[in-house]
């Protein structure tokens, strides 16, 4: 069987040439098409970039996903709503708590239930801690991509402190599976809350230390300034969200635009940058970490007392059994007549502000104890659509910096 090479893929070549009045034959005579990647640590072999080059200048880029074949959306159809919680950890695995919170809020919207206020405050707390941890990974690996290796050590040191808090709170450091439908798995005791406050008290000085390392480095500034510019209108039309959108000057944050939990009781700013380049995306994440610190102090000060798990048995869904598909209608009628339990039939969409952008879950229910369909609106997937825009006209070495500035995690991009 003849091996197919990049130049024999006519469909791909047409995609690369769609903006130019030139034939494939002429392009191949004067230009070069190459595969590139992986470079950024989070792309680990599952982000393929096909570049069209004139010397070292990038004329066109086609990002290609689809190498993980995880099937997470399809897997949800065979799991109960509770069983699916651990799988949300494996989406943006640098921000597991944020994923947990967004998913259970979507299920609670479907069921029409509300978690106790203390549980919601704890959810905000772990989500903001997770946001800081994810931005630390983003900043550290981004700096490492362009040669500042010390930075990754400093940022992972701060992330390690957050994981110590998660270890005490959830019993796991990385894949936490902490939230529950109607609340959280464990209450946050006084020792855990003190650990959070102690972390916040020292984190500002750690951020200032990081800025001194990089922002006084002329090589770092020259490497990123004016590179990979994403205009505001392009960012909006491509569906880019999160820090990458706000770094292009768009003041959009789901926590403000569509408030959830108790973010409407918290005072915080939505920082933006005007330049839209790689350096602006670095600044943006640093400013967002500082806002998360501000939010966390307020959460600790306002933390209410009370239960951390709702007691609403009428919203418990029946579990799927081996004969469930044959008896689905019978079980539904039996539960409704005898116990007043009416598993919802319909669809909901809920989204939350994650470190990468807007994470959304669209759930379709047929009244059983598991999703009939589940669709994930993953921000990394949407943000990667910007690569053809921001890479055009850049040098081939700039592509490495551009990928790092977008901060993709392929676990949610190729879900």
C-alpha positions as CSV (number, residue, x, y, z in Angstrom):
1,X,0.0,0.0,0.0
2,X,1.4,3.3,-1.1
3,X,2.3,5.7,1.8
4,X,0.4,9.0,1.6
5,X,2.6,12.1,2.2
6,X,1.7,15.6,3.0
7,X,2.0,16.8,-0.7
8,X,-0.5,14.2,-1.9
9,X,-3.2,15.4,0.4
10,X,-5.0,17.7,-2.1
11,X,-7.8,18.7,0.3
12,X,-5.2,19.9,2.9
13,X,-3.3,21.8,0.3
14,X,-6.4,23.5,-1.0
15,X,-7.2,24.6,2.6
16,X,-3.8,26.1,2.9
17,X,-4.2,28.0,-0.4
18,X,-7.8,29.1,0.0
19,X,-6.9,32.8,0.5
20,X,-4.5,33.0,-2.5
21,X,-5.1,33.0,-6.3
22,X,-2.4,30.3,-7.0
23,X,-2.4,26.8,-8.2
24,X,-1.2,23.9,-6.1
25,X,1.5,23.2,-8.6
26,X,2.9,26.8,-8.5
27,X,2.7,26.8,-4.7
28,X,4.7,23.6,-4.4
29,X,7.3,24.9,-6.7
30,X,7.9,28.2,-4.8
31,X,6.8,27.4,-1.3
32,X,7.1,24.6,1.3
33,X,4.5,22.7,3.3
34,X,5.7,21.0,6.5
35,X,4.3,19.3,9.6
36,X,5.1,21.0,12.9
37,X,4.8,19.9,16.5
38,X,4.5,19.1,19.2
39,X,6.2,22.0,21.0
40,X,4.1,23.1,23.9
41,X,4.0,20.6,26.8
42,X,0.2,20.4,26.7
43,X,0.1,19.4,23.1
44,X,2.2,16.2,23.7
45,X,1.8,14.7,20.2
46,X,-1.9,15.4,19.6
47,X,-1.8,18.8,17.9
48,X,-0.7,18.7,14.3
49,X,0.1,22.0,12.6
50,X,0.5,22.0,8.8
51,X,2.4,25.1,7.8
52,X,2.8,26.7,4.4
53,X,6.1,28.6,4.4
54,X,7.9,31.1,2.2
55,X,11.4,30.7,3.6
56,X,10.8,31.1,7.4
57,X,7.7,33.2,7.0
58,X,4.3,31.5,7.7
59,X,1.9,32.0,4.9
60,X,-0.8,29.7,6.2
61,X,-1.6,27.3,9.0
62,X,-4.1,24.4,9.3
63,X,-4.4,23.0,12.9
64,X,-5.5,19.4,12.9
65,X,-7.1,17.7,16.0
66,X,-8.4,14.2,16.5
67,X,-5.6,12.0,17.7
68,X,-6.7,11.2,21.2
69,X,-10.1,9.6,20.4
70,X,-11.2,9.9,24.0
71,X,-14.9,9.8,23.4
72,X,-15.8,11.5,26.6
73,X,-19.1,12.9,25.2
74,X,-20.2,9.5,24.1
75,X,-19.1,7.8,27.3
76,X,-21.6,10.0,29.2
77,X,-24.5,8.2,27.6
78,X,-23.6,5.0,29.5
79,X,-23.0,6.6,32.9
80,X,-25.2,8.0,35.6
81,X,-24.8,11.7,36.2
82,X,-22.7,11.1,39.4
83,X,-20.5,8.5,37.7
84,X,-19.5,11.1,35.1
85,X,-18.0,13.6,37.6
86,X,-14.5,12.0,37.6
87,X,-14.3,12.2,33.9
88,X,-14.6,16.0,34.0
89,X,-11.2,16.0,35.8
90,X,-9.6,14.7,32.7
91,X,-10.7,17.6,30.5
92,X,-8.6,20.6,31.4
93,X,-6.5,18.6,33.8
94,X,-4.7,21.7,35.0
95,X,-8.1,23.0,36.4
96,X,-9.9,20.0,37.6
97,X,-12.0,21.7,40.3
98,X,-13.3,24.2,37.8
99,X,-14.5,21.4,35.5
100,X,-16.1,19.6,38.5
101,X,-18.0,22.8,39.4
102,X,-19.2,23.6,35.9
103,X,-20.5,20.1,35.3
104,X,-22.5,19.7,38.5
105,X,-24.0,23.2,38.0
106,X,-25.3,22.0,34.6
107,X,-26.8,18.9,36.2
108,X,-28.4,20.9,39.0
109,X,-29.9,23.3,36.4
110,X,-31.4,20.2,34.7
111,X,-32.8,18.9,38.0
112,X,-33.9,22.2,39.3
113,X,-32.1,22.0,42.6
114,X,-29.8,24.4,44.4
115,X,-26.9,23.5,46.7
116,X,-26.6,25.1,50.2
117,X,-24.9,28.5,50.4
118,X,-21.8,27.2,52.2
119,X,-21.4,24.5,49.5
120,X,-21.6,27.2,46.8
121,X,-19.0,29.4,48.6
122,X,-16.7,26.4,48.9
123,X,-17.2,25.7,45.1
124,X,-16.2,29.3,44.4
125,X,-13.1,28.9,46.6
126,X,-11.9,25.7,44.9
127,X,-12.7,27.1,41.5
128,X,-10.6,30.2,42.1
129,X,-7.7,28.2,43.6
130,X,-7.9,26.0,40.5
131,X,-7.8,29.0,38.3
132,X,-4.6,30.2,39.9
133,X,-3.1,26.8,39.6
134,X,-4.0,26.6,35.9
135,X,-2.6,30.0,35.2
136,X,0.6,29.1,37.0
137,X,1.0,26.2,34.7
138,X,0.2,28.4,31.7
139,X,2.7,31.1,32.6
140,X,5.4,28.7,33.5
141,X,5.2,26.5,30.5
142,X,4.8,29.5,28.2
143,X,8.0,31.0,29.6
144,X,9.8,27.7,29.2
145,X,8.7,27.5,25.5
146,X,10.6,30.7,24.8
147,X,13.6,29.9,26.9
148,X,13.0,31.0,30.5
149,X,13.3,27.7,32.2
150,X,13.5,29.1,35.8
151,X,10.0,30.3,35.5
152,X,8.4,26.9,35.3
153,X,10.1,25.9,38.6
154,X,8.7,29.0,40.4
155,X,5.2,28.6,39.0
156,X,5.0,24.9,39.8
157,X,6.2,25.7,43.4
158,X,3.0,27.8,43.8
159,X,0.8,25.2,42.2
160,X,2.2,22.6,44.6
161,X,0.9,24.7,47.5
162,X,-2.6,24.7,46.0
163,X,-2.4,21.0,45.5
164,X,-1.6,20.5,49.2
165,X,-4.8,22.3,50.0
166,X,-6.7,20.1,47.6
167,X,-5.1,17.0,49.1
168,X,-6.5,17.9,52.5
169,X,-9.9,19.0,51.2
170,X,-10.6,16.4,48.6
171,X,-8.2,13.6,49.4
172,X,-6.5,14.0,46.0
173,X,-4.0,16.4,44.6
174,X,-4.6,16.3,40.9
175,X,-7.8,14.5,39.7
176,X,-10.0,15.7,42.6
177,X,-13.6,14.6,41.7
178,X,-14.6,16.9,44.7
179,X,-18.1,18.3,43.8
180,X,-21.3,16.4,44.2
181,X,-24.7,17.0,42.7
182,X,-26.3,19.2,45.3
183,X,-23.1,20.2,47.0
184,X,-19.5,19.1,47.7
185,X,-18.0,15.8,49.0
186,X,-16.5,17.2,52.2
187,X,-16.7,20.4,54.2
188,X,-13.8,22.8,54.5
189,X,-12.6,22.8,58.0
190,X,-10.7,25.6,59.8
191,X,-7.3,24.1,59.1
192,X,-8.1,24.0,55.3
193,X,-9.4,27.6,55.3
194,X,-6.2,28.7,57.2
195,X,-4.1,26.9,54.5
196,X,-5.9,29.0,51.9
197,X,-5.4,32.2,53.7
198,X,-1.7,31.5,54.3
199,X,-1.2,30.7,50.6
200,X,-2.8,34.0,49.6
201,X,-0.7,36.0,52.1
202,X,2.5,35.0,50.3
203,X,1.3,34.7,46.7
204,X,1.4,38.4,45.8
205,X,5.1,38.6,46.5
206,X,5.6,35.4,44.5
207,X,3.8,37.0,41.5
208,X,6.0,40.2,41.8
209,X,9.1,38.0,41.9
210,X,8.0,36.3,38.6
211,X,7.3,39.6,36.9
212,X,10.8,40.9,37.9
213,X,12.3,37.8,36.4
214,X,10.6,38.2,33.0
215,X,9.5,41.8,32.5
216,X,13.1,43.1,33.0
217,X,14.4,40.6,30.5
218,X,14.7,42.3,27.1
219,X,15.0,39.0,25.3
220,X,11.6,37.8,26.7
221,X,9.9,41.2,25.8
222,X,11.3,41.3,22.3
223,X,10.4,37.7,21.7
224,X,6.7,38.3,22.4
225,X,5.8,42.0,21.8
226,X,3.9,42.5,18.6
227,X,3.9,38.8,17.8
228,X,0.7,36.8,17.2
229,X,-1.7,39.7,17.2
230,X,-5.4,38.6,17.5
231,X,-7.7,41.6,16.6
232,X,-10.8,42.1,18.7
233,X,-13.2,41.5,15.9
234,X,-11.5,38.3,14.8
235,X,-11.4,37.0,18.4
236,X,-15.2,37.5,18.7
237,X,-16.0,36.0,15.3
238,X,-13.9,32.9,16.1
239,X,-15.6,32.2,19.4
240,X,-12.4,32.8,21.4
241,X,-13.1,33.2,25.1
242,X,-11.3,33.6,28.4
243,X,-7.9,35.4,28.8
244,X,-7.2,35.2,25.1
245,X,-10.3,37.2,24.3
246,X,-9.8,39.7,27.2
247,X,-6.1,40.2,26.0
248,X,-7.6,41.5,22.8
249,X,-9.6,44.1,24.6
250,X,-13.0,42.4,25.0
251,X,-14.3,42.7,28.6
252,X,-16.3,39.5,28.7
253,X,-16.3,37.2,31.7
254,X,-19.0,34.6,32.4
255,X,-18.8,35.3,36.1
256,X,-20.0,38.9,35.3
257,X,-22.0,38.4,32.1
258,X,-24.1,35.4,33.4
259,X,-23.4,35.3,37.2
260,X,-23.5,31.9,38.9
261,X,-22.9,30.7,42.4
262,X,-22.5,33.9,44.5
263,X,-20.1,35.8,42.2
264,X,-22.6,38.7,42.2
265,X,-21.8,39.2,45.9
266,X,-18.0,39.4,45.2
267,X,-16.2,42.6,44.2
268,X,-13.6,42.0,41.4
269,X,-12.5,43.6,38.2
270,X,-12.3,42.1,34.7
271,X,-8.8,43.1,33.5
272,X,-8.2,43.5,29.7
273,X,-5.3,44.3,27.4
274,X,-5.5,46.4,24.3
275,X,-2.6,44.9,22.2
276,X,-3.9,41.4,21.6
277,X,-0.3,40.0,21.1
278,X,1.6,37.3,22.9
279,X,2.9,39.7,25.5
280,X,-0.6,40.9,26.3
281,X,-1.7,37.3,26.9
282,X,1.1,36.9,29.4
283,X,0.1,40.2,31.2
284,X,-3.6,39.1,31.1
285,X,-3.1,35.9,33.0
286,X,-0.9,37.6,35.7
287,X,-3.7,40.2,36.3
288,X,-6.3,37.5,36.5
289,X,-4.4,35.6,39.1
290,X,-4.3,38.8,41.2
291,X,-8.0,39.2,40.8
292,X,-8.5,35.6,41.9
293,X,-6.5,36.3,45.1
294,X,-8.8,39.3,45.7
295,X,-11.9,37.1,45.2
296,X,-10.5,34.4,47.6
297,X,-10.0,36.8,50.4
298,X,-13.6,37.9,50.1
299,X,-14.8,34.3,50.0
300,X,-12.9,33.5,53.2
301,X,-14.3,36.5,54.9
302,X,-17.9,35.8,53.9
303,X,-17.9,32.0,54.2
304,X,-21.3,31.1,55.7
305,X,-22.0,28.2,58.1
306,X,-24.4,25.4,57.2
307,X,-24.7,22.2,55.3
308,X,-22.5,21.3,52.3
309,X,-24.9,18.8,50.6
310,X,-28.6,19.4,49.7
311,X,-31.1,16.8,51.0
312,X,-33.6,16.7,48.1
313,X,-34.5,13.0,47.6
314,X,-37.3,13.8,45.2
315,X,-34.7,14.7,42.7
316,X,-32.8,11.4,42.9
317,X,-32.7,9.8,39.5
318,X,-33.0,6.0,39.0
319,X,-29.8,4.2,38.2
320,X,-29.3,2.5,35.0
321,X,-29.6,-1.4,35.1
322,X,-29.0,-4.1,32.5
323,X,-32.7,-4.2,31.6
324,X,-33.2,-0.4,31.9
325,X,-33.6,0.2,28.2
326,X,-36.5,-2.3,28.1
327,X,-38.2,-1.0,31.2
328,X,-37.4,2.7,30.9
329,X,-41.0,3.9,30.4
330,X,-42.4,1.5,33.1
331,X,-39.8,2.6,35.7
332,X,-40.5,6.3,34.9
333,X,-44.3,5.8,35.4
334,X,-43.7,3.7,38.6
335,X,-41.4,6.4,40.2
336,X,-43.8,9.2,39.3
337,X,-47.0,7.5,40.6
338,X,-45.6,5.9,43.8
339,X,-42.9,8.4,44.8
340,X,-43.6,11.6,43.0
341,X,-40.2,11.5,41.4
342,X,-40.3,12.8,37.9
343,X,-36.9,12.6,36.1
344,X,-36.7,15.6,33.9
345,X,-37.1,15.3,30.1
346,X,-35.6,18.1,28.1
347,X,-32.3,19.9,27.6
348,X,-30.2,22.5,29.4
349,X,-27.0,24.4,28.7
350,X,-24.8,25.9,31.4
351,X,-21.4,27.5,31.1
352,X,-18.8,28.7,33.6
353,X,-15.7,30.8,33.4
354,X,-12.7,28.4,33.3
355,X,-9.0,29.4,33.1
356,X,-9.0,28.6,29.4
357,X,-12.3,30.4,28.7
358,X,-16.0,29.5,28.7
359,X,-16.6,25.9,29.5
360,X,-20.2,24.8,28.7
361,X,-22.1,21.6,29.1
362,X,-25.2,20.9,27.0
363,X,-27.2,18.0,28.4
364,X,-30.2,16.3,26.8
365,X,-32.3,14.1,29.1
366,X,-34.9,11.5,28.2
367,X,-36.0,11.0,31.8
368,X,-33.5,8.2,32.6
369,X,-30.7,8.4,35.2
370,X,-28.0,9.1,32.6
371,X,-27.6,11.7,29.8
372,X,-29.2,10.8,26.5
373,X,-26.7,13.2,24.9
374,X,-24.0,15.4,26.3
375,X,-22.0,18.0,24.4
376,X,-19.0,19.9,25.9
377,X,-18.2,23.4,24.8
378,X,-14.5,23.2,25.5
379,X,-12.6,26.5,25.3
380,X,-9.3,25.1,24.2
381,X,-10.9,23.6,21.1
382,X,-12.5,27.0,20.2
383,X,-9.4,29.0,21.0
384,X,-7.2,26.9,18.7
385,X,-9.3,28.1,15.8
386,X,-7.4,31.4,16.1
387,X,-4.1,29.8,15.1
388,X,-4.5,30.5,11.3
389,X,-5.2,34.1,12.1
390,X,-2.4,34.8,14.6
391,X,0.3,32.8,12.9
392,X,-0.1,34.3,9.4
393,X,2.9,36.5,8.6
394,X,4.8,35.3,11.6
395,X,8.2,33.6,11.6
396,X,8.3,29.8,12.1
397,X,10.0,30.3,15.4
398,X,7.1,32.6,16.5
399,X,4.6,29.7,16.1
400,X,6.0,28.2,19.3
401,X,5.5,31.4,21.3
402,X,2.0,31.8,19.8
403,X,0.8,28.3,20.8
404,X,2.1,28.8,24.3
405,X,0.3,32.1,24.6
406,X,-3.0,30.5,23.7
407,X,-2.5,28.0,26.5
408,X,-4.3,25.0,25.0
409,X,-4.9,21.7,26.9
410,X,-5.6,18.9,24.4
411,X,-7.5,16.8,27.0
412,X,-10.5,19.1,26.4
413,X,-9.7,20.2,22.9
414,X,-9.8,16.5,21.6
415,X,-12.4,15.2,24.0
